[in-house]
């Protein structure tokens, strides 16, 4: 397939075209698509949690086609083994040596569908890949391709035959996103688009993997003022002393929130962060990392609502923000 590269166009124009193309498949969810793209610009992994049939898997497929990345999908089941993800060493009779046969993790973009159906042992096999971008098989370490992203889905209402993701693994996901049901007019538009053929087949690649890797480097150079960093730390500290939260945001969460703010600033065409970048990304980055007290959980408290309350109560620093000299 011929890739029409936009590498020499302004980065924000390229990213806008990516969003526009994905909206052909996922209608009315621009905010979710933007946050997904921000996570990838930061090199982060994403957990998509929602009811079946709202387009979680389709959004990942649309992203893979748009970025022209190698793509693998894994349907997680209780009998899935770690070697089914990482690959294994097979004895080659002709060469009389063991030969590494890579698993689906050796791809740029990996979709782990219904991750909470995999056993804890299989879930733990993903930790090294998510954090260190490498896998270990039979004592040998294999580097994963660059860029590497893990996008996982789970159904929050189906508990039979599932294994809850441990806090350590949830902390490795930069964001947790929810699609939600479309509006009535959006659903009518969706039916019209798939009436003859699915729009997914019409998508074309807009960026090569190495071009997207270059955008990631530019994102990491977005300036974050010390005042904005202090604002991030204040939000994290507020989660640690909240009476309804047993385990608040860790320093890793603070780092993730700063990176997400850099991604939002870059997507907005700025070379520096402002406090609103932090505030707008706080729920997606922090809510899934919280462990509520048993009393709060029994009362139906939600991490997203608590983060919104904390951001509303935390004063936003007011000053003039500009790029670093």
C-alpha positions in Angstrom: 0.0 0.0 0.0 1.3 3.4 -0.9 1.7 5.7 2.1 1.1 9.4 1.4 3.5 10.9 3.9 2.8 14.2 5.5 6.1 14.4 7.3 7.0 17.8 6.0 3.7 19.4 6.9 3.2 21.1 10.3 2.7 18.5 13.0 -0.7 19.8 14.1 -2.0 19.6 10.5 -0.9 16.0 10.3 -2.5 15.1 13.6 -5.7 16.9 12.6 -5.9 14.8 9.5 -5.4 11.6 11.6 -8.3 12.7 13.9 -10.5 13.6 10.9 -9.9 10.2 9.3 -10.6 8.2 12.5 -13.9 10.2 12.9 -15.1 8.5 9.7 -15.3 5.3 11.6 -15.8 6.5 15.2 -18.5 9.1 15.0 -19.0 11.9 17.6 -16.1 10.8 19.8 -13.5 13.5 18.9 -12.5 14.1 22.6 -11.8 10.4 23.1 -9.8 10.1 19.8 -7.7 13.2 20.8 -6.9 11.7 24.2 -6.0 8.4 22.6 -3.6 10.2 20.2 -2.2 12.2 23.1 -1.4 9.0 24.9 0.4 7.6 21.9 2.4 10.9 21.4 3.6 10.4 25.0 4.5 6.8 24.4 1.8 5.6 26.8 -0.5 2.6 26.9 -4.3 2.9 27.0 -7.1 0.9 28.7 -10.4 1.2 27.0 -13.2 0.3 29.4 -16.8 0.3 28.2 -19.8 -1.9 27.4 -19.6 -4.2 24.3 -20.5 -2.8 20.9 -19.6 0.9 21.3 -16.5 0.7 19.0 -13.5 0.1 21.3 -11.9 -2.5 19.0 -12.9 -0.6 15.9 -11.2 2.5 17.1 -7.9 0.6 17.6 -8.2 -0.9 14.1 -8.8 2.5 12.6 -5.7 3.9 14.4 -3.5 1.0 13.1 -4.6 1.7 9.5 -4.0 5.4 9.9 -0.5 5.1 11.3 0.5 2.2 9.0 1.9 0.3 12.1 2.3 -3.4 12.4 -0.9 -4.5 14.2 -1.7 -7.6 16.2 -4.9 -8.5 18.1 -5.1 -10.9 21.0 -8.4 -12.2 22.3 -7.7 -12.8 26.0 -9.2 -16.0 27.5 -8.6 -17.8 30.8 -6.5 -20.5 28.9 -4.2 -17.9 27.3 -0.5 -18.5 28.3 2.3 -16.0 28.6 4.1 -17.6 25.8 1.1 -17.0 23.6 1.9 -13.3 23.9 5.7 -13.2 24.0 6.5 -16.1 21.7 8.6 -19.1 22.4 11.8 -20.9 21.3 11.3 -23.8 18.9 14.0 -26.4 18.2 15.0 -26.3 14.6 16.1 -29.8 13.5 18.1 -28.7 10.4 20.3 -26.2 12.3 20.1 -28.2 15.6 19.5 -24.9 17.4 16.6 -23.2 19.2 14.9 -20.6 17.1 12.8 -17.7 18.6 9.3 -17.5 17.1 7.9 -14.1 18.1 4.4 -13.7 19.5 1.9 -10.9 18.9 3.7 -8.6 21.3 6.4 -8.1 18.6 4.3 -5.5 16.8 4.0 -1.7 16.9 0.4 -1.7 18.0 -1.1 -4.5 20.1 -4.7 -4.8 21.0 -5.4 -7.0 24.0 -9.2 -7.6 23.8 -10.9 -8.3 27.1 -7.7 -8.2 29.1 -9.4 -9.0 32.4 -10.3 -12.4 31.0 -6.6 -13.4 31.0 -5.2 -15.0 34.2 -2.9 -12.9 36.5 0.1 -15.0 35.3 -0.6 -13.9 31.7 -1.4 -10.3 32.6 1.9 -10.1 34.4 3.7 -11.1 31.2 2.6 -7.7 29.8 4.3 -5.7 32.6 7.8 -6.0 31.2 6.6 -5.1 27.7 4.7 -2.1 28.9 7.3 -0.6 31.2 10.7 -1.6 29.5 9.7 -2.2 25.9 11.2 -5.6 25.9 10.3 -9.3 26.6 12.3 -12.2 28.1 11.9 -15.7 26.6 14.0 -18.6 27.9 16.5 -16.3 29.5 17.0 -14.1 26.4 15.8 -10.5 26.1 14.2 -9.3 22.9 13.5 -5.6 22.2 10.1 -4.6 21.0 9.7 -2.5 17.8 9.6 1.2 18.1 7.1 2.7 18.6 5.3 0.2 20.8 1.8 0.7 22.2 -0.5 -1.6 24.1 -4.2 -0.9 23.9 -6.4 -3.1 26.1 -10.2 -3.3 26.4 -12.4 -4.6 29.2 -16.1 -4.8 30.0 -16.8 -3.2 33.4 -20.1 -5.1 33.8 -19.1 -8.7 33.0 -17.5 -10.3 36.0 -18.0 -14.0 35.3 -14.7 -15.6 34.3 -12.7 -12.4 34.7 -9.7 -11.5 36.8 -9.5 -8.0 38.1 -6.4 -6.1 37.0 -4.0 -5.5 39.9 -3.1 -1.9 40.9 0.5 -2.4 39.6 -0.8 -3.1 36.1 -3.4 -0.4 36.1 -0.6 2.1 37.0 1.2 1.1 33.8 -1.7 2.5 31.6 -1.2 6.1 31.0 -4.9 6.6 30.5 -8.2 4.9 30.9 -10.8 6.0 28.4 -14.5 5.4 27.9 -16.4 5.8 24.6 -20.0 5.8 25.8 -23.1 5.5 23.6 -23.4 7.8 20.6 -26.1 10.5 20.4 -29.3 9.5 18.4 -28.3 11.5 15.3 -24.8 10.2 15.5 -26.1 6.6 15.5 -28.3 7.3 12.5 -25.2 8.7 10.7 -23.3 5.5 11.7 -26.0 3.3 10.2 -25.9 5.3 6.9 -22.1 4.9 6.7 -22.1 1.1 7.1 -25.2 0.5 5.0 -23.2 -0.5 1.9 -19.7 -1.1 3.2 -17.7 -0.4 6.4 -15.7 2.9 6.3 -12.8 1.1 7.9 -11.8 -0.3 4.5 -11.5 3.2 3.1 -8.9 4.5 5.5 -5.4 5.0 4.2 -2.1 5.4 6.1 -1.1 9.0 6.8 2.2 8.5 8.8 5.0 6.0 8.8 6.0 4.5 12.2 9.4 6.4 12.1 7.5 9.7 11.4 5.3 9.2 14.4 8.4 8.4 16.5 9.7 11.8 15.4 6.5 13.5 16.6 6.9 11.7 20.0 10.4 13.3 20.4 8.9 16.7 19.6 6.2 16.1 22.2 8.8 15.3 24.9 10.4 18.7 24.3 7.3 20.7 25.2 8.3 23.0 28.0 6.6 22.5 31.5 7.0 25.5 33.8 7.8 24.9 37.5 4.5 26.4 38.4 2.7 23.9 36.3 4.8 21.1 37.9 3.8 22.4 41.3 0.1 22.3 40.2 0.5 18.6 39.2 2.0 17.8 42.5 -0.8 19.6 44.4 -3.4 17.5 42.6 -1.5 14.3 43.3 -1.1 15.2 47.0 -4.8 16.0 47.3 -5.6 12.4 46.2 -3.4 11.0 48.9 -5.1 12.8 51.8 -8.7 12.6 50.5 -10.9 10.8 53.1 -12.5 8.5 50.5 -9.3 7.4 48.8 -7.2 4.7 50.5 -4.4 4.8 47.9 -3.8 8.0 46.1 -1.8 8.9 43.0 1.8 7.8 43.0 4.8 9.8 41.7 4.5 7.7 38.5 1.0 9.1 38.2 2.5 12.7 38.5 4.9 11.9 35.7 2.1 10.5 33.6 0.0 13.6 34.1 2.9 15.9 33.1 3.5 13.8 29.9 -0.2 13.9 29.1 -0.2 17.7 29.5 2.8 17.9 27.2 0.8 15.8 24.6 -2.2 18.1 24.9 -0.1 21.2 24.5 1.6 19.7 21.4 -1.7 18.7 19.9 -2.9 22.2 20.5 0.1 23.7 18.6 1.9 25.1 21.7 5.5 24.5 22.7 4.7 25.0 26.4 2.1 23.7 28.9 -0.5 25.7 30.7 -2.5 24.6 33.8 -5.6 23.8 31.7 -3.6 21.1 29.9 -3.2 19.4 33.3 -6.8 19.9 34.4 -8.2 18.5 31.2 -6.1 15.4 31.3 -6.4 14.7 35.1 -9.5 12.4 35.0 -8.2 10.2 32.2 -4.7 9.9 33.8 -5.5 9.7 37.5 -8.9 8.2 38.1 -8.0 4.5 37.3 -5.0 4.7 39.6 -7.0 5.4 42.8 -8.0 2.8 45.4 -11.1 3.9 47.2 -11.8 3.1 50.8 -14.3 0.2 51.3 -16.9 2.6 52.7 -16.6 4.9 49.6 -16.8 1.9 47.2 -19.9 0.6 49.0 -21.5 4.0 48.8 -20.9 4.0 45.0 -18.2 6.6 44.8 -16.3 6.8 41.5 -12.7 7.8 40.9 -13.6 10.1 38.0 -16.0 12.1 40.2 -13.5 12.4 43.0 -10.8 13.7 40.5 -13.2 16.2 39.1 -14.0 17.3 42.7 -10.3 17.6 43.5 -9.4 19.6 40.4 -12.4 22.0 41.1 -11.1 22.6 44.6 -7.4 23.0 43.8 -6.5 26.7 42.9 -5.2 27.1 39.4 -2.0 29.1 39.3 -2.4 32.3 37.4 0.5 33.8 35.6 1.7 34.4 32.0 3.0 31.2 30.4 5.4 31.2 27.5 8.0 29.0 25.9 11.3 28.5 27.7 14.1 30.8 26.5 
